[in-house]
């Protein structure tokens, strides 16, 4: 009798574990799309706009509700990306979802969506994605171990001056150097920040981006339109990480 109850108890535990592993709480359903797009791969030219087009084609989101791009990208020392992570919020059938793409260096893109009850107060993702796509990556030094690119959000007033060694505006596919830029706006704004993965000194650990003279802070056209004050450098300075 004792063995029978023991077997029954083990069976209940196994059933519970299997159910718990497969259970997704309401509001957090996840869809992984079976079709894997293969995007073009070219040195110094990551397929950023192609990612957006692939997601538009395969994910039935409402473009009018698209908000808040998250972009993370790593490059090797030769200027080829090693991976790209891109995601944004957009409604599907009037419900909030977050949609993601993970792109490998061979161009294979894996797409997924997750229902999430959140509407961020950010801008449409295509602006930042197009700005990153316009960066002349062939003019940037990648250091000994490559570099990383990330999009960051800011909701507080902030000033960038000569503390940051390399601040730029994206303008007609070029990086136009800035001397000073300040924000005092209720709008959520973002920066595209590019920094090397190896520390500037072999004896130092990783440091803040404003302490690394090789790091770049880049502003998209939308952000330039939101600034309180901006001062451009009169003499062009080559971009160097």
N, C-alpha and C positions, 0 to 999 in steps of 0.2 A: 504493500500500500504506500509506504514511504517512497519507494522508487517511482511509483506512478505519479505521485504529487511532484516529485523532483523533475521528472520528464515534462510534466505539464507546465511547471514553472519555467523551465528552460525554453519551452516552446513559446510561451507568452513573451518572454524577454526577447527572443529572436524576432518574433512578429513585430514587437514594438520598435526594435532597432531598425528593421527594414522599413517600417512605416515612417519613422522619424527621419531616416535618410532621404526618403523620397518626398517628404512633405514640404510644401512651399506655403508659407503663411499667406492669407488673403491680402491682395494688394502688392505682392512681390513676385508675381508670375514672371518667368523668364522664357524668352524665345531665342533659340539658336537657329539661324537660317542655314539650310542644308547646302545651298549653292555658295561656293567659295569663289569670289571674283579674283582674277589674277590681273594685277595692275602693272603698268609699265615701270620698269626699274632702270634708272639712269643716274650715273654719278653726278652729284651736285644738283640733282633735280628730283626731289622726293615727290611722289604722286599725290599731292595734297588735294587738289581739286578733283582728281579722279576718285579719291576716297568718298568725297561728298556725292559725286554723281552715282557711284555704285550704291551708296546708301539710299539715295533718292529712288533709284530703280527698284531696289529689292525690299525696302521697308515702307509700309503704308502710313507714314507720319504726315501730319498736317504742317506743311512748310511755314504757314503763317504763325505757328506757335513755337517754332524752333528757337531755342535760347541756349546760351551758356556753353560755349565750346571748351572742352578740356583737351589740350593737345600736349603730348609728351613725345619727344623724338630723340633718338640717340644716333650719332654718326661715328664711323670709325675714322682713323687718322687719314684715310684716303678720300674722305668726302662722300662715302656711300652710307646710306642710313642702315642701321642694324635692326631697328624696329620702330614702328609708329603706333601710338595709342591715341585714338580720337573718339570723343563722345560728346553728346549734347542732349538736351531735353526737348521733347516735342510730343504733342498730343497724338494719340491714335484713337479715333472714334470718341473724341471729347474726353479721354482719360489721359492723365499725365504718365509719360514713359520716358526713360532714358535709353538712348541708342548708342551702341559702341562699335568701334572697328579696331581690330588689332591686325597690323600689317607686318609680315615678316620680310626679310631682306630679299627674298626671291619674288616678292610681289603678291604672295598669297594673302588675301584679306579675309578675316573671320568676323562675321557680323552677328550681333545679338541685340536684344531689347529686353528691358526689365520694367515692369510697371512700378512706379514710385510716386507717391502722393506728394509731389513738390513742384512748384512753379517758381524758378529763380527769376529775379528781376534784372536779368542781364540782356545783352544785345543778341541779335541774330548771329549764329556761329559763322556764317559764310564770310563776314567782314574780316575776322581775325584769320580765318583759313586762307583767304585770298591774299592778305597782307603777308603771311608767312610764305606763301607760294611765290610772292614777288621778291623775296630776299635773294640777292645774288650770292648764292652759297659758294660759287666758284671763287669769290673774292675774299673768303674768310679762311683764316688759318685754323686748322683743326687740332693742333697740339700733338703731343706724342701718343696720347691715348684716346683721341677723338673728342667729341663735344656733345653736349646735351642742349636741347631747346625745349622750353616750357612756356605755356601761356598762364599768366597769373592775373587774378582779379583783385581790384582795389575798390574799397567803399569809403575811404577817408582821404582828406586833402593831403597832398604830398608834393614835394619839390625835388627835382633832380638838377644838380648843378655840377661843378667841376669835381665834386666828390666821386662821381661816377665818371670813369675815364672815357667811356664810349657810349654816348647816347645818340640815337638816330631816329629820324622819321623815314618811313617808307614813302618814296615819291617817284612815280613812273619807273618802277622796277629798280630803283637805286636806293642806297642808304645815304640820306642827307644828314650830315653831322649837326648836332645841336650843342649850344653852350648852356642852355637853361630851359627848363620846362616845368610849369607848376599847374596843379589841378585844384580847383575849388568848385566842385559840382556835385549835385545830388545824384547824378548818374553813376552807375557802376561802370568802371573803365578797366582796361587791362593793359598789360605789357607783354611783349614777347622777349624772353630773356634767353640769351645764348651764352654758354660758359663752358670752358674746357673741363674735362673730367680729371686731368692731372693737376696737382697743386703747382703754383708758380715757383715754389722752392721745394726741393726734395726733402728738406728738413721740417716742412710745415704740413699740417693737415689741411683739409678743405676749409675755405674761408667764405665770408659773405661776398655777394656779387659786387658790392660797392667797394670792396677791398682788393679786388682782383683787376689789375689794369688790362687784362686780356678779355674780360667779359663785355658783352654787348647788351644794352637795353634798347629795344626797338618799339616804336609807336606806330600803330596803324593810322590811316587817314581819319577814321572815326574819332580816335583819341585826340588827334591834332585839332579836330573841330570842337572838342570839349574843353580845351585848356583855358586856364585863366591868363597865362602869359607864356610865350615861347620865343626864344632867341636862337637864330641859326648862326652857325659859324660862317664867317666870310670866306675862309679858305678851306677847301675840301681836304679832309683827312682820310687816308685809306683805312678801311675797316680791318682790324686785326684782333684776333682772339689770343 
